[in-house]
Amino acid sequence: MKKVKLKAEELRPEYKLFDFKSKGIRGKYLKSYREGTNLVLLDTDVASVFPTDKSVNDALRVVMNAAAPIRRRTTRSTRTRARAARAG
């Protein structure tokens, strides 16, 4: 049976597995999948203010440094609780 060459504008109505010449490689992208990604999508108004990823990172670092002194421990140590219990 002779194969028919298709024009660039035409598409086959369906594809079958045997249409592909090579088989897939098992685990080809496993390492990158396990490493994960930190992809974050910005809203359009935010993206218009920060045109590059570097500008976004710089702005977030400024916010992190400003918030650092505000962070406090959320739990007290047992030593402090014992002292408070003795005091009254």
BELURZI-V38093 format. One record per residue. PSI is psi in whole degrees, -180 to 180 (* if undefined). Layout:
BEGIN
<<PSI> <PSI>>
END
This chain:
BEGIN
<<131> <136> <142> <130> <133> <148> <162> <-31> <-22> <144> <147> <145> <-26> <158> <146> <158> <-37> <-6> <-22> <134> <-41> <156> <158> <155> <119> <129> <16> <-41> <15> <-44> <-48> <-33> <-42> <-31> <-26> <-173> <156> <40> <127> <130> <129> <147> <158> <-36> <-36> <-42> <-30> <-27> <-35> <95> <-22> <162> <-30> <-41> <-36> <-45> <-42> <-44> <-41> <-34> <-38> <-44> <-42> <-43> <-35> <-33> <-15> <-45> <-20> <-29> <136> <164> <140> <-17> <150> <155> <163> <-28> <-42> <-39> <-39> <-40> <-40> <-35> <-38> <-32> <-21> <*>>
END
